[in-house]
């Protein structure tokens, strides 16, 4: 059994990308602000706001051959969940991310 609803919804979203992005931002910005306020996070560079341009199919591929040629090496060549958690905990320690979301 094949469901066409997902394809239809995706097509509609592409047509009305600005409307969808506005709705998603409205849905997330208010709760984010409340969580930050409740946790005493008064100033943070992090935001759930998304620009519609970020949702278009534009791939970004980076080549690190020039960095390697200059002698640079990555301490963490592969991004994983544990590394992301470590970054979020660091932001929490600097009071730039709500600690209640880290539990």
N, C-alpha and C positions, 0 to 999 in steps of 0.2 A: 504494500500500500504506500503510495507516494503522496505527500502533502505539499500542496502548492502555496500554502499560506506564508511560509517563511520566505519563499522567493518573491511573492507579491509584496510582503511587508518591506523587504530589502529594497525592492524597486521603488516603492513609495518614499522610503527614507532618502534614497538618492535624489529623488525629485525635489523633496522638501527638506534638504539637509539643514538649512538655516533654522527652520522651525523645530526640527528634531533636536539640534544642538541647543537651542534656547530652552527647550523643555527639559532636557537632561541637566543643563547647568542650573536652571531654577530648582530642580528637584534636589540637587546635591549641595549647592552653595549654602543654603539656609542651615541644614543640619551640620555641615562642616563648621560653620561659624559658631553654632551653639556648642558643639563639642570642644572647639578651641577655647571658647569663653569659659566653659565649665572646668576645663583643665588648666586654666590660667595661661594659655598660649596666646600672647597678645600680638606678637609679630613673627610671621613665618613666611619664608619664600615658597612654601608648598601650598597648592590650591587644587581643588577638584575641577576648576574651570577648564574647559577644553575649547580650543579654537576649531572651527569647522574644517579649516584647511588640513588639520592633522588627521582627518578621517578619510581623506581622498586617497586613492590608490597610487601613492608616490613612494616608491621604495628607496631606501637609503642604504647603500653598501659602502663600507669603509675598508680601505686596504692599509694594513699596518706595515707594509714592506719598508717604507721610508723610516718609520720609527725604529724598526729592527736594525736597519742599516746604520742608524745613528747610535746603536748600542742600547736602546731602550728595551726593557722587557717588562711584561705585564706580571704583576704579583698574583692577579686572579684572572687568568685568561678566559674562564668560562663563568658567566653570570648564573647564579643559582639562588634558590629561596633563602638559604642561610645567609648569603652575602647581603641580600636585600633586607632581611630582618636586622642584620648588624647595622646597616645604614640607618634604618628607621629608629633603632634603639639609640644610636648616636644623636640623631635629631631630637629624640625624646630627652636625652641627657642635656642637650643644649636648650631645652624648652622651646623647640621649634616644631614639635609634632606631639599631638595629644597622647599622653601615656596610657590613657584608658583604652586606646585602640591597640595597644601592644600586648594586652593581657591575653 
